[in-house]
Amino acid sequence: MTAEATLPATSTAPTARQVWTRARGIVLALVILLAAAVAIAAIRSDARHGDLDPRSADPYGSRAVAELLGDRGVSTRVVTTLAQARAAAGPDTTLLVAVPDLLTDRQQSGLHTAFANSGSRTVLVAPGPASLSRLAPEVTADPTPTLSSTLSPDCFLPAARSAGDAETGDYRYTTTADNADECYPSDGRSTLLRLPDTAGGGDTVVIGSPDIFFNKRLDKQGNASLALQLLGSRPHLVWYLPSLTDASATDSGSRDFFDLLPSGWLWGTLQLFIAAAVAALWRARRLGPLVPEKLPVAIRASETVEGRARLYRKANARDRAANALRSTTRTRLALLTGVPVSQAHAPEALLPALSAHLHGDGQALHALLFGPPPSDDAALIALADQLDALEREVRRP
């Protein structure tokens, strides 16, 4: 303990250079992943700008449909709020709802109330279970998509019969309405429904895929014919693109936070958790006995003693330090006095043998070898000196 104070202080904490050397691989991987994500997001944002927007000429826009309708005398107006969409209700208007599932529960109910019995046509593009219960209560969606997007009409709806095959397949629907037109079936379920409103003279059209409205798919099969007939039955077309700037969108109804997240984010998070679990299993220590191996460098015994002493001192573990000193001293004294090592820590066996060699006070020996732990550092140093002196005296011939 006295030599410890004279030794130069050494630190086992890693330096900044060591930390950087160990972590630079992980940091580089994270930077590459972040750069790739930004690049993919930028590319996708350029390629998918204005999805289902009648003002967009991008592949997934719908400007071609709007221009063809304009040539036939149908005016197209884009609205982004629920109030504008509700104000457009009337017998001479067709309302197209681009992404019904993005509407909140209250928005869906308000939109359905405005267009019920108004005599207008409402076209719902690829609505899922989240919106059908309010926008079209008589229709239920099958969560399993169709295997083929191009389907045959197989119904008596004039628009479908004249268009022929079209790309309507994604969502499949069933309805309880008796007078509904069920077209483009796939495995017994329809991908296009027309639900007449007998009270108001209007109708609701539910289509399972937006493909027939995209610029890049308009010239395929009978997509153009079907799109123009569905949207051109009335002189005015109101194209409703839900927006987060709409004040009515701030009320999420009964949805919680996870309902508002896109499904892709939830699946992505699940994949990250699975990847983390696999990485943890890969990097975990294998169960089994320890396998000894040679150290890359030789460590001096004095450094080990110094390190353990520093740990004891940092933890104020004077009792453990004193116990280690006494236990080791008792073991060596037992070998010197002829006492079996198995009985080195038994006072009744060790102390009589020591007394015979030293002719000293047995009580003093008991307090020195088996006494209570020291109360402070000075007492611990004194104990170490006394144990060392006792061992030297026993070794003296």
C-alpha positions, 0 to 999 in steps of 0.5 A: 500500500505504501509503494502504491502512493509512489507509483505513477498514476495510470489510467485504464480509460480509452483515449479519444483516438482509441474510441474513434478507432473502435467506432469508425466502422459503425459511424461509416456504416451509419453515414452510408445508410443515411446517405443512401436513404436521402438519395432514395428519398430524393429519387422517389420524390422526383419520380412520384411527385403529384400522385393522382394529381390531375395537374401533374404530368408525372408517370403517376399523375393524372393530367392526361385524364383531366385533359381528355375530359376537358376535350369532352366538355367536362371541367376539372377542379382540384380541392384539398379541403373537406369544406370545398368537397362538401360544397361541390355536392350536386346532381351535375357533379362527380366527386373523385376521392383520391386517397380515402384512407387518408381522411379521418373518421370525422372527415369520412362521415362528413363527406358521406353525409354531404353526398348522400341523396345529392344526386352526384356521383362519388368515385372512391379510389382504392378505399380500404377497410379503414374508410369503407365503413363510413364512405360506403357502409354496404361494402367490405374490402378483402385485405388479400390483393388480387394476383392479376391487375388486368381483369375482364368486366363480366357485368352489365354496367355499360361503362365496363362492357364498352371498356373491356379489360382494364387494370382494376385489381388491387383491393377486392370487394363484396357488397350487401346491396341488392342493386349493385353492379359488380364488375371485374371479379377476381376469385369471386370478389369484384374490384369495381362496384357501382352502388346506385342511390335510389333516393337521390338519383346519384351513385357511388363507384368503388374501384380497387386500383388507381392504375386506370387514372395514372398517366403511365397506364392510361393507354393500357387495355381499356383503362382510358375508356373506363376512366373517361366514362366513370368520371365524365358522366356529369359536366363537372368533376371535383378532384379531392386530394386530401391535405394535411393543411385542411383544418378538419384533418387535425381531428383524428377521431378514434384513431391512435398514433399507430393508426396514423402511421403508414403501414410501411413504417410499422413493417420497417420498424418490425424489420429493424427489431428483427435485425437487432435481435439477430445481431444480438444473437450473432454477437452474444457469447456462446454458452459453455466452459471457459477456454484458456488462451495465451495473452497477447502481452505479458502483464507483470504481477505488480501491475495486477496487484496495483490494479486490484489495490486501486479498485479496493481503494476506489470502493473503500473495500478495506474489509476485502483488502484486509481479508485478502492479506490475512488469508494469504498470510495464514496460508503461508504461515501454515506451510511454515509451521507444519499445519495442513493448508486445509486447516490454515484458516482455523484458529484452533489449529494455526494459533497453537503452532504459531505460539510454539514457534514464537512463544508470543501472546496468543490473543495478539496473534488472534487479533492480528490474523482473525480480527475485525477489519481496519477502520481506516486506511492507516489501520490497513497499512499498519495491518499489512506491516504487522503481517509482513513482520510476523511472517519474517519472524516465523521464517527466521531460523 
